[in-house]
Amino acid sequence: MKDIVCFIDDSPFEHELVKNIIAPVAPDLEFLQAYTFDEIQSLLNGRTPSLFLLDLWGQDKDVKDPYIMPKEEVKKMADALPSLEEIYNNLGSQDFNEYLRRIFTIVDGWRKIFETVCSKIGQNRKYGLRNMILARKHYPDVPVVIYTRKSLIWDAIAVFNARADGIFIKPTGVNDEETRRLTRKFAPQLVMELKRIIFRKKGL
């Protein structure tokens, strides 16, 4: 009997990647795919899965009237970040820590912009964490792995505190075709890691 991997994600594109690229790499695994935990339970029909593979970010239904921020508002936030001229101004050739600190101000600034944009459209980690809580409640002995593309340090902390059995980053290209190519490249490694987690949980 095949081990069952339950994949829950709110994106049709991600479901396409799993169905057409990842699942074929693992013919000895049965992938069940759904958009909600209720759907996955219906597909299981009383069977017990071997692993949950969960997307982390999704639409928060509690956010009323989500909207895309106007470009001018985002540009105003981006323009407030340090320029490269400011980064390199009066920087000594051996000021490595200062250099990294200055560069990080730009990285951290864009992180805050990203989080602000996400809050306006109602995208956050509640989707995946809720599915994880339900998986733990109904299948306490089944490992839960997070599979995400929008990875921030606070996400990692939240997933760690929720005691996930693993977290993997979805390969990301500049467009859909490049993302498909990268997913195809890394699919064998992902499947190997998922099997390792399944076997470890079984004590094999």
C-alpha positions in Angstrom: 0.0 0.0 0.0 1.4 3.4 -1.0 2.1 6.1 1.6 -0.3 9.0 1.2 0.9 12.6 1.1 -1.8 15.2 1.6 -1.1 18.5 -0.2 -3.1 21.5 0.8 -2.6 24.8 -1.1 -4.8 27.6 -2.2 -3.1 28.1 -5.6 -4.2 26.3 -8.8 -0.7 26.8 -10.1 0.9 25.0 -7.2 -1.5 22.1 -7.6 -0.4 21.9 -11.2 3.2 21.7 -10.2 2.6 18.9 -7.7 0.3 16.9 -10.0 2.5 17.2 -13.2 6.0 17.5 -11.8 6.4 16.4 -8.2 4.0 13.5 -8.0 5.4 11.7 -11.1 8.9 11.6 -9.5 7.4 9.5 -6.6 5.2 6.7 -8.1 5.4 4.9 -4.8 3.6 7.8 -3.1 0.0 8.7 -3.5 -0.6 12.5 -3.6 -4.0 13.7 -2.5 -4.5 17.4 -3.4 -7.0 19.9 -1.9 -7.6 23.5 -1.2 -8.9 23.0 2.4 -8.5 20.6 5.2 -12.2 19.6 4.9 -11.6 18.6 1.3 -8.6 16.5 2.1 -10.5 14.7 4.8 -13.2 13.9 2.3 -10.6 12.5 -0.1 -9.0 10.4 2.6 -12.4 8.8 3.3 -11.3 7.3 6.5 -7.7 6.4 5.5 -4.7 7.7 7.5 -2.1 9.7 5.6 1.6 9.4 6.0 2.4 13.1 5.7 0.8 16.5 5.3 2.5 18.9 2.9 1.0 22.3 3.6 1.3 25.7 1.9 1.8 28.4 4.5 0.5 31.7 3.1 -3.1 32.1 1.9 -6.0 34.5 1.9 -7.2 35.6 5.3 -11.0 35.6 5.2 -11.1 37.9 8.2 -9.5 40.7 6.2 -12.4 42.7 4.8 -12.2 44.6 1.4 -8.7 43.5 0.4 -7.0 45.7 -2.2 -3.8 46.2 -4.1 -1.9 49.2 -2.8 -1.5 52.0 -5.4 1.9 52.1 -7.0 2.5 55.6 -5.6 2.1 54.4 -2.0 4.6 51.6 -2.5 7.0 53.9 -4.3 6.9 56.3 -1.4 7.9 53.6 1.0 10.6 52.3 -1.4 12.0 55.8 -2.0 12.5 56.2 1.8 15.0 53.3 1.8 18.7 54.1 1.7 20.2 54.5 -1.7 23.4 52.6 -2.8 25.2 56.0 -2.6 24.3 56.1 1.1 25.4 52.5 1.6 28.8 53.2 0.2 29.3 56.7 1.6 32.5 56.9 3.8 32.7 53.1 3.9 36.2 51.8 4.6 37.6 48.8 2.7 37.6 46.7 5.9 34.3 47.8 7.4 32.6 44.5 6.7 30.1 44.5 9.6 29.1 48.1 8.8 28.7 47.2 5.1 26.4 44.3 5.9 24.4 46.4 8.4 23.8 49.0 5.8 22.8 46.5 3.1 20.5 44.8 5.5 18.6 48.1 6.1 17.5 47.8 2.4 16.6 44.1 2.8 14.7 44.8 6.0 13.0 47.8 4.4 11.7 45.7 1.5 10.6 43.0 4.0 8.4 45.6 5.7 7.1 46.8 2.4 6.2 43.2 1.5 4.4 42.7 4.8 2.5 45.9 4.4 1.4 45.0 0.8 0.4 41.5 2.1 -1.7 42.9 4.9 -3.7 45.1 2.5 -4.6 42.1 0.2 -5.2 39.8 3.2 -2.4 37.3 2.6 -0.7 35.9 5.7 0.4 32.6 7.4 -3.0 31.9 9.1 -4.0 29.7 6.2 -1.2 27.2 6.7 -1.1 27.4 10.5 -4.8 26.6 10.7 -4.4 23.6 8.4 -1.5 22.5 10.5 -3.5 22.8 13.8 -6.3 20.7 12.2 -3.8 18.1 11.0 -2.3 17.8 14.4 -5.8 17.5 16.0 -7.1 14.8 13.7 -3.9 13.0 12.9 -1.5 13.6 15.8 1.0 11.0 14.8 1.3 12.1 11.1 4.2 14.4 10.3 3.4 17.9 9.0 5.7 19.7 6.5 5.4 23.3 5.4 6.1 24.0 1.7 6.2 27.8 1.0 7.4 30.4 -1.4 6.8 33.5 0.7 9.4 32.8 3.3 10.1 35.4 6.1 12.0 35.0 9.4 8.7 35.4 11.3 7.2 32.6 9.2 10.1 30.3 10.2 9.6 31.2 13.9 5.9 30.6 13.7 6.4 27.2 12.0 9.1 26.3 14.5 6.8 27.2 17.4 4.0 25.1 15.8 6.4 22.1 15.9 6.4 21.4 12.1 8.4 18.3 11.1 10.0 20.3 8.3 9.9 23.4 6.1 10.9 23.5 2.5 11.1 26.5 0.1 9.3 26.3 -3.2 11.6 27.0 -6.1 10.8 30.4 -7.6 11.6 31.6 -11.1 11.1 34.9 -12.8 8.0 33.5 -14.6 5.8 30.4 -14.5 7.9 28.5 -17.0 11.1 29.1 -15.1 9.3 28.1 -11.8 8.3 24.8 -13.5 11.8 24.2 -14.6 13.2 24.8 -11.2 10.5 22.7 -9.6 11.4 19.8 -12.0 15.1 20.2 -11.0 14.5 20.1 -7.3 11.5 17.7 -7.2 13.7 14.6 -6.6 15.4 16.2 -3.7 12.0 17.3 -2.2 10.6 13.8 -2.6 13.6 12.2 -1.0 13.3 14.5 2.0 9.6 13.8 2.4 10.3 10.1 2.3 13.0 10.5 4.9 10.5 12.3 7.2 7.9 9.6 6.7 10.4 6.7 7.4 11.8 8.5 10.4 8.3 8.9 11.9 7.7 5.2 11.3 11.0 4.4 13.0 12.5 2.8 9.9 
